[in-house]
Amino acid sequence: MTELPPYWLRDNCPCAECRDPRNGQKLFQIHELPPDLAVAASTEADGHLEVLWSDGHRSRYPREWLDGTDEGDGRTERGKQLWTAADFAPGLPGASWEAYLTDPAEQAAVLAAVRDSGFAVLRGVPTVERQVLRVAESFGYVRVTNYGELFDVRVEPSPNNLAFTSVAIAPHTDNPYRDPVPTLQLLHCLENSATGGDSGLVDGFKAAAVLRDEAPEAFEVLTRTPVPFVFRDRRTELRADRPLIDLDPKGRIREVRFNNRSTGTLRGSGLDAFYAAYRRFAEITLRPELQLTFRLGPGDCLVFDNTRLLHARTAFQQDGHRHLQGCYADLDSLSSTLAVLRRRAAALDTIAALFAGEGAAEYLGEEVTMAEHMLQAAAAAEAAGAPDHLVAAALLHDVGHFHGALHGTDLMQGQDNRHSDSGADWLAGWFGPEVTEPVRLHVAAKRYLCAVEPGYREKLSAASEYTLTVQGGPMDEQQAAAFAELPGARDAVAVRRWDEQAKEAGAPTPGFAHYRPLLAALMR
């Protein structure tokens, strides 16, 4: 405890007085803390550090958070998989477009490959114009440049860039004359019947790391010499002065800008040292073992990190047609989408563990387990053609028996555990009210139906009749009228009916895995 700086600790207090519970943002400024702030007392209990501060404030920190490490923003060489061409002898990272769109795990794997290895290839992307924009929008936003929201890579009669000719293009990064540079590039192949025109990639971080190992002085020169990158045509005048190899404050490779066609005129001292280092780095990027060459076919869409990977192509003959459409996007939105997918996957793993663990136990005096009951309710909703949010509510309606202050066993012992509220509150961390409110109201819906629907109560199982009495019994006329006016009442009644159907021993149902994609699509 004594080694933790007090201002750091207080600045990270997670309580509702210090952070907005809806968005986690801080509610105070650092200068508002007392100038003599100190820890008055501290204790550790239940995996938490509890702190009483000298100004009377109290904080409670999870031990696992205190023991955590800073992983950074994921943009530097740290944690990346630096590679040579031989590493992809088994095949390029990627997936089919259909699998990517329909399976969150496939989408996460593709985005992780772009983040970790620098690229991935989606196969079977429809070969229609502007489809590359749909690919970018699947994980983020299109970066519009002077080339427009997309650009056509094909032979043009009056090209403003050598990319729009049939000549060979050496390994390079795009748009180094921009600050900020577009951090992602996408190239979607619509046609490639010409002889030649194969694509190539070089891991610029790997090339820079090789230079650092073989010629550290040259590496230092390229990290501290600003290079004027310039682009101009009739409508555009762009310039950015940045080093070929950019480092973060801890000295780790963060960005490579390398484009001979856009390098302007350097002036000043140290030019001999710069050009010697520049030549050496260029020669490293051309080493055969670093150059990954492959051919894009119609429907292939290459997504790659433009701050790390150098891309190239071989010359091609005009005996056929080669047409790619490209666009730019940014790594921050890709990383955000990947983080959300992983967060959702972790949440779904947690819920799945309930079905496999506690859910395998007896369901409150019925002939089915808790998991069987919830799966049967979801299957009934699905069979009825219910919308996805109600299938999810039927599947998850009883999770509050596991996550309330009181357990389902307490309910069977005569103490209402208010599992509909605790379940809805727990699920609200991942799902919107279209899912949580039918869960919250499903017990009230039973009380309502018992009050307004003749014969409904007689159909309840013995266990359900018992819990009805513990939960307050049938509503009176005024309560029933008020319930019927609630926005989620109709959905809650539907969930309640599937709940009552879901108590058949041995009834075949899909497993939890069947519902994962549905739940993932509904998660916030």
C-alpha positions, 0 to 999 in steps of 0.5 A: 500500500505504501508504494502506491502514489496517493494522487494516482490512487485517488485519481483512479477511485471507481466510486460513483462520487468520482466517476459517472456510473453510466460512462465511467468518466471522472467527475472531478479535476485533479487540481480539486484534490487536497494539496496534502492528500494522504491515506488515513487508513487502509484494509484489504478484504474480499479481494479489495483494497479499502482506503480512508483518505485524509479528507474523509473520502472512502475508496474501494479498489479491486485487487486484480485491478491494482495488480494489472499492467499497462498494455498500451494502445497496441500500436507499437512493436510490443505485442506484434507478431513481426514476420518474414514471408516464410511465416505464412507458408501455411496460408494467409490470415483471413476468412470468407466474407460470409463467415466474417459477417455471420460469426463474431469469432471469425470477425474477431480473428480477422481483426486480430490478424490485422492488429497483430500481423498487420494484415488479413484477406477476406475471400468471396467479397462480392465483386461489385463496385463500392463493396470495399466501403462496406468492408471498411464499415463492417469495423469502422469508418471510411477516411475520405481523402483527396482521392475521394471515399474510394479510389480505383487502382487501374491504368488511367490515361492521365494518372496523378500517381504511378499506382494508376499505371501498369509499372512495378511499384516498390514496397511503400506506405501510402499517403506519408505526406498526411498527418495523421496518415491513414492508418489502414488501407483496403484493396478489393479485387474486382478483376485481375486477368492481366499477366503480372500484377501480383501483390506484395507485403513487407513487415516494415516493423520487422525491417526496422528491427533488422536495421536496429540489430544490424546497424543501430547508428543508422536506425537512430539516424532514421528515427530522428531525421524529419523527412519532407513527404510531399504530394501535389497535383492540380487541386492538392498540396500536401506535406508532412515532415516525419521520420522514416521510423517513428518511436513512442516515448519508450523507444519502441517502433510505432510507425514506418513511413516509406515512399520514395515517390513522395520523398521531397528534398531534404536540406541541412546537415547530416545528409550523408549519414541520412542517405547511407541509413536510408539506402541500408533500410531500403535494401533490407525491405527488398530482401527476398525473405522479407517479401511476401508475394501473392496474387489477389483474385476477384472477390479478395479484399486485402486489409492492412496496417498502413503505418506498419506494412509496406505494400507493392506490386509487380508490373503487369501487361495490358493483355487483360484487365486489373481493377482494384478498388481501395479506400482508407480507414483507421486502426482506432476504430478497428481496435475498438470493434475488436475490443468490443467483440472480445468484451462480448465474447468474455461476457458470453463465456461468463453466461455460458459458464452459468448454463454449464455450471450452476445451471445444471442444478435443480430448477426450484422443485421442477423436473428439469435443471435450471439450464434445461428450463431456460433453454426450453423457454428460448426454444419455445420463443424461437418456435413461436417466431419471436423476435431475437430480443424476446428469444434472448429474454426467454433464454436469460430470464432466470439468471437472477437466481444466480446473481442476486443477493439471495439465491434461488434456494432462498426463494424456495425457503420462503424469502423472495429473492427478487431474481427478476430485478437482480437478473435484469440489473446484471444483464444491463451491463451488456443488453439494452432494455428490449432484453432486460425489461421483459426479464425484469417484469416476468415475475410481475407478469405471472402475478398479472396473468393470475389476476386477469386470465381465468384458468391461468393459475390452475395451470401452474406447477406446484413449485410455481404456485408456491413461488407465486405466494412468496412473490406477492400472489396475484395482483389486485385490480389496480396493480394489474391495470398499472402493469398493463400500462408498462412499456414492456408488459406485453413482452413480459407476458410473452416471456412468462408464457414460454417460461410456463411451457419450459418444464418438460423433462428430457425435451430436446432443445438446442444448446447454449452455443446455438444462441451465442450469435443471437446474443452477440448481435444484441449486445451493446 
